[in-house]
């Protein structure tokens, strides 16, 4: 009787050991860790994660060790600055296109900033006395007012004279214009300072208003309200 009980105990113990072994095996086969990646971005852009666009904030789940592709795509007139947050496994925090290796739960943000364009001002050195029916040299300076990161490509200077007491002839280099002009197309660097010296002829005494505008070439709209108004008084000869 004693041997029978001992035999039954050993069989039961063996079955229990087998059961424990089976549970442990199943855990090893399907119990790998997973982590969350929370992606966010500041104003001015969006993030692409493994070819999936994430315009706002989103949380994604990955197996441990997964290498995830990140691309920060700036909107027009913005640029990518850097990745911030849990960035210890990001390959290059200053690169718009990079990767992150999932070794924990991470929150990262793509940071963008506006690209600031320079602003400009136009200065006319008006003589104290302007006499009708005589050529008057009026220096005109276009210069950077507030320096930004970028200038403008493909622009024109537009000059209109209105209202006016009479006709105005503007002579510049080999060209002559009446009551206004459009310059040739040119590029305006961020840091700019140039003076031209046109001769201006007023046919009648009185007041004349000059409107100077920087416009998109060819003959397009005014760039960011870049317009200056200058009024001059002309006396009789």
Buried (B, 14 or more C-beta within 10 A) or exposed (E): EEEEEEEEEEEEEEEEEEEEEEEEEEEEEEEEEEBEBBBBBEEBBBBBBEEEEBEEEBEBEBEEEBEBEBBBBBEEEBBBBBBBBBBEBBBEBEBBEBBBBBBEEBBBBBBBBBBEBBEBEBEBEBEEEBBBEEEBEBEBEBEBEEEBEBBBEEBBBBBBBEEBBBEBBBBBEEEEBEBBBBBEBEEBEBEBEEEEEBBBBBBBBBEBEBBBBBBBBEEEEEBEEBBBEBEBEBEEE
